[in-house]
Amino acid sequence: AASAKLGLTAEELHGRKINSIVVESGREAIASLLQSSDQGRHLESQFVTATGEVIDVDLDVKVLEGTDRQYQVVIAKDITEQKKRDLDYLRFSNVIEHTINPIQITDANGLMVYVNPAFEHASGFSKEELIGKNPRILSSGRHSRDFWGKVWRYILGGKVWVGQVENRRKDGSPLHTELLISPIVGDQGKVIGFLGAH
């Protein structure tokens, strides 16, 4: 598996020093890791493939006792995709947190799990007052149960709903908005929550 990820044959890897596949900036940390006598040694680093592509790796070093010597086994796990997802999440969360558009995220049952500062400002409610509550806390009473039932069925079907709604701020004043509700779909294709953008 390692040879396939690195684009090298098993023969090309055999007897090769690990520093030959580690990015230059990570070689000192790898040397320290290998020289340490601590158990459970762990490090994140980067390898360079035969094509020059850099991949992120999670490294664990295990010590095996032989009859006449010790062996260090380096177990490397490719975490490139995980690091990309983490970076995407960081970008997304920064955009959502700092946008001027009110944003709310609910779980699959419709209970709010996140609101951004713009949502707090527009609604007059604090984050603490909203988290764990159903968005009906903002209801103006203008839209019927049948209206929201249709919206709920639509978004549960995995579709994005857009429409004009009249909500109510904490102080009772009307809050007119164009609301977009987008299902959040998990890895298994199941709706795990909803994003509401106003």
NUBA-264635 format. One record per residue: x, y, z of N, C-alpha, C in turn; residue in one letter. Coordinates in steps of 0.001 Angstrom, whole numbers, plus 500000, padded with zeros to 6 digits. Atoms other than C-alpha are relative to their C-alpha. Layout:
! residues N
XYZXYZXYZa ...
***
This chain:
! residues 198
500824498801500000500000500000500000500860501252500000a 499108498842499943502842502381500873500646500242498650a 499336499832501294504580501722497564499045500607498976s 500985499449500935501356502462495640499773501481500264a 500224498587499647500771505746497522501181500866499576k 498796499218500292504366506849496961500437499894498548l 499603500181501390504619505636493381501354499322499859g 498724500720500000507634503473494253499717498514500154l 500167501443499817508057499721494047500485499616501393t 499544500497498695508598497661497202501515499892500010a 498539500115500091512167497045495974500669501370500139e 499436498645499907512769500806495619499921500529501432e 500152499544498611511532501353499190500887499223500967l 499242500868499091513454498459500767501396500570500254h 498687499504499608516500499674502675500185501504499835g 499915498548500218515749503302501868499794500730501315r 500173499198498788516131505898504626498720500812499879k 501288499296500009512865507531505621500148501454499576i 499805498591500371514360511008505140499959500226498499n 500013499837501457514519510326501404498594500231499455s 501374499763500465510707510490501200499278501081500813i 500597498948499160510077513163503859500341501364499408v 499703498635500470509766516823502817501164500558500822v 498786499506499350512927518703503651499714500671501344e 500315499269498760511248520868506301499596499070501145s 500423500929498957510119517739508172501063499030500457g 498965501004499721513413515833508322500535500060501425r 499478499865498625514616517230511638499028499399501017e 501014500541499083511351516336513378499961498475499924a 499977501456500161511503512800511938501219499422500723i 498779500478499337515095512400513174499809499995501511a 500250499930498546514044513509516678499042498906500432s 500982501032499694511091511141516595500663498633500088l 499350501309500044513286508168515685501042499834501107l 498979500071498951515946509029518283499395499944501399q 500664499998498694513416509365521101499787498569500481s 500242501329499433513029506431523475498582499887500565s 501372500015499479509448507365524403499168498935499288d 500961500912500616506758504805523829498861500832499411q 501139499293500586503781505810521674500415501260499286g 499532498816500728505772508214519492499108500260498791r 501002499614500997503565510120517092500383501347499395h 499665498748500679504006512880514502499185500120498720l 500566499733501326502242514487511563501119500588499168e 498951499518500891504523515080508600499490499953498572s 500361500075501418504582515070504805501040499165499265q 499139500791500879505992512605502281499925500586498600f 499977499601501402507009513333498699499938498728499158v 500153501183500853505836510822496085501030500041498867t 499068500088501132507856509704493062499713501075498954a 500363498964500978505938512282490974500193501417500545t 499783498684499401506790515118493387498795500530500756g 501185499584499249503292515307494910500279499855501492e 499833500054498538503261516067498649498721499450500619v 501157500552499293500972513957500836500205500162501504i 499963499872498544500122514518504492499908498612500611d 499991501313499354500868511579506777499985500138501517v 500027500136498546500203510605510364500922498829500319d 498981501021499741503187508660511734499951499504501435l 499839500636498689503393506219514632501245499135499936d 498799500833499946506647504575515665499817498956501086v 500081501126499067506573501149517303501374499339500069k 498731500704499813509542499273518721499722498508500085v 500094501460499956509871495552518030501322499445500500l 498799500622499448512315493473520014500349498760499186e 499495501177500688514374491055517930500853499187500957g 499157500825499111516626488309519302501303500691500326t 498715499353499744519747490435518967499975501515499840d 500079498540500163518507493959518270498556500472500028r 501325499374500057515585496396518341499742500504498592q 500412499460501295513631497391515252498955501078500245y 501021498957499944511672500581514791499118499858498768q 500953500104501103508564500231512689499242501321499925v 500720498740500211507139503441511249498723499671499236v 501302500226500621503429503188510486499479501355499538i 500434498727500585502275505938508143498593499860499435a 501369499977500518498662506762507401499822501271499179k 500248498857500877497746509033504479498785500766500531d 501088499164499475495666511885505947499761501224499113i 500115498860500917495757514155502884498555500452499844t 501411499630500195491996514029502289499396500571501281e 500488499487498711491271514536505999500471501432500220q 499464498642499837493546517606506039499270500977499066k 500744499142500932491745518979502955498609500293500547k 501331499799499410488367518427504648500076500965501184r 499826499099498854489660520143507800500175501435499543d 499777498654500530490823523116505739498706500561499414l 501297499559500542487492523270503885499060500410501124d 500858499685498853485673523194507232500410501330500629y 499511498745499415487878525992508591499577501187499147l 500407498915500906487189528128505524498501500259500110r 501462499881499921483455527411505663499586500672501305f 500421499458498706483190528163509378500367501476500133s 499622498584499956485073531451508981499071500859499156n 500920499251500871482865532554506093498646500150500688v 501318499988499349479666531607507963500008500917501222i 499921499216498762480815533242511197500051501500499715e 499767498578500253481722536548509526499133500614498902h 500867499432501029479098536942506803498960500934500630t 501042499093499496476535539708507131498621499351499923i 501283500695500127473779537216506245499722499145501226n 500367500863498878471943535619509163499970498531499548p 499905501432500311472702531865509145499647499208501253i 500287500924498911471266529102511295500187498586499469q 499881501410500350472009525379511279499228499213501040i 500771500848499082469642522809512742500436498546499828t 499797501440500154469940519102513396498844499440499159d 501033500619500843467721516610511534498600500156500578a 501306499805499361464923517218514071499550501456499981n 500377498596500109464910520952513362500375500848501201g 499548499211498852466579522062516608501303500713499649l 498825499209500368469118524842516213501240499531500757m 498712500392499423472727523771516773501047501090499795v 499067498902500258474395526922515422499236501197499452y 500435498745500617473570530556514703501212500913499944v 498849499094500084476055533135513490499654501349500646n 500259498694499374476454536635514976498973500841499246p 500980499228500772474420538145512112498576499542500314a 501309500518499641471508535867513062499578500539501369f 500291499444498670471740536976516698499576501467499872e 500279498571500171471785540620515593498620500227499370h 501275499807500709468830540273513195498803499586500847a 501146500523499233466647538256515588499839500657501364s 500053499425498653467534540029518829500190498953501097g 499763501074499035468033536634520506501501499712500079f 498600500420499867471392535537521881500134498545499563s 499713501384500378473025532303520778499491499040501072k 500410500857498884472333530846524222498482499815500050e 501465500088500013468605531594523842499476499162498833e 500452500675501221468464529896520423500439498543499883l 499473501360500164470645526772520597499104499001500749i 500874501020499427468503523694521212498520500282499807g 501399499630500221465310525511520243499617499764498540k 500531500095501347463108525012517194499889501423499440n 500121498659500582463134527972514758498620500635500162p 501330499401499807459424528420515525500012501034501129r 499858498946498983460673530565518441499907501379499336i 500044498746500757460818533239515696498669500197499275l 501241499967500767457327532538514385499181501260500280s 500881498832499886455150535532513682498543499565500060s 501369500493500061452071533335513386499348500268498662g 500574499627501305451562534647509855499872498795499072r 500015501159500898452344531312508168499350498821500704h 500789501083499406450034528348508728500851498760500246s 499363501295499742450980524926510061500133499214498691r 499978500681501297450133523609506574501166500510499144d 498884499391500744452643526055505014501321499377500438f 498737500544499491455475524867507282500080498487499808w 500012501443500267454409521226506840500485499698498594g 499562500183501392454896521553503079501494500278499869k 498562499680500035458282523219503585500798498835500577v 499300501089499301459327520464506001500071498753499119w 500007501176500885458294517677503593500948500205498818r 499157499676501154460123519413500744501479499832500344y 498581500064499638463440519755502578500406498608500489i 499698501384499604463212516254504082500248499123498777l 499780500708501261463134515088500459501349500329499375g 498658499674500495466625516548500053500053501187499058g 500047498868500916465521519628498100500233501312500748k 499789498656499449466469523276498666498718500801499836v 501221499194500038463517525507499554500372501469500139w 499791498550499924463468529276498966498633500671500004v 501274499294499960460638531590499928500041501203500930g 500136498816499148459526534805501599499303499596501291q 500644500282498718458745534532505306500002501258500870v 500032498930499004457723536890508038500194499359501368e 499710500482498654459341536060511354499788501124500995n 500166499017498934459296537901514654501294500074500801r 498816499797499162462247539403516496499632499802501470r 500235500180498560462651538987520244499109501110500559k 500793498877499488461129542444520783498576500030499415d 501336500093500566458034541390518793499840500673498648g 500101499323501294458784543482515703500173498989498861s 499925500954501114458409541794512296501397499940499387p 498719500218500662461423540331510555499686499343498653l 500299500487501350460762540003506794501306499525499372h 498774500541500575463256537795505019499705499042498864t 500050501080500987463860535650501983500847498884500589e 499351501118499315464738532304503506500344498894499011l 499560501172500761466760529559501838500294498914501029l 499724501133499116466702526182503603500596498885499158i 499297501040500754469214523654502346500280498806500893s 499682501191499208469426520063503598501517499780500053p 498600500406499852472815518966504936499987498478499942i 500037501441500248473426515457503625501312499371500446v 498820500690499489475825513082505399500580499020498999g 499287500942500862478178510453503957499108498896499455d 500874501095500420475407507850503761498831500469499135q 501075499469500807473155510145501717498755500363500788g 501127499709499127470900510784504713500051501457500453k 500059498617499513469726514273505733500330500014501483v 499554499958498592471549515082508993499750501369500646i 500272498666499462470538518727509365499586500929498879g 500439499001500979469525521940507630500731501302500242f 499408498682499918471172525239506851498963500992499530l 500931498940500348468947528303506850500774501295499792g 499333498727500302470264531459505158498926501029499701a 501008498935500138468294534712505377500561501153499172h 
***
